[in-house]
């Protein structure tokens, strides 16, 4: 979770899940979470969207370089259901993301095909 950003502050508070336990994040990172009672993919989705994201944005300060203090992040309340439900939600969201990526690939392929047909039409 980056805590600083130059300009609009669009990346402040956006989380990422790093699946490799030997990996690390260089730079300005606030938390690294390892918990048997919290699904990291679920928590990332919860933080990156909806009311939690809105609360983070409200706490951002600064003008040229936007930032959020770790103490402000620690005061956030995040509702977390049972571990089983977290897994179901994160699995569903992962499946949905994979479907979206597949459809985007198909769309790009069709747009390329359309472009090729248009080039042949006007040659």
Residue pairs with C-beta under 8 A, 6 or more apart in sequence:
1 13
1 14
1 15
1 16
1 29
1 30
1 31
1 47
1 73
2 11
2 12
2 13
2 14
2 27
2 28
2 29
2 30
3 12
3 13
3 28
3 29
3 30
3 67
3 68
3 69
3 70
3 73
4 12
4 28
4 65
4 66
4 67
5 11
5 12
5 65
5 66
5 67
6 64
6 65
6 66
7 66
8 66
9 57
9 60
9 62
9 66
9 67
12 56
12 57
12 60
12 66
12 67
12 68
13 47
13 48
13 53
13 56
13 57
13 60
13 68
13 73
14 48
15 43
15 44
15 47
15 48
16 25
16 44
17 40
17 41
17 44
18 24
18 25
25 32
30 70
30 73
31 73
33 40
33 43
36 83
37 80
37 83
38 80
38 83
38 86
39 83
39 86
39 87
39 89
39 90
41 90
41 93
41 94
42 80
42 86
42 87
42 89
42 90
42 93
43 78
43 80
43 86
45 89
45 90
45 93
46 52
46 78
46 79
46 80
47 53
47 56
47 78
52 76
52 78
55 76
56 68
56 73
56 76
59 68
59 69
59 72
59 73
60 66
60 67
60 68
61 67
61 68
61 69
80 86
81 89
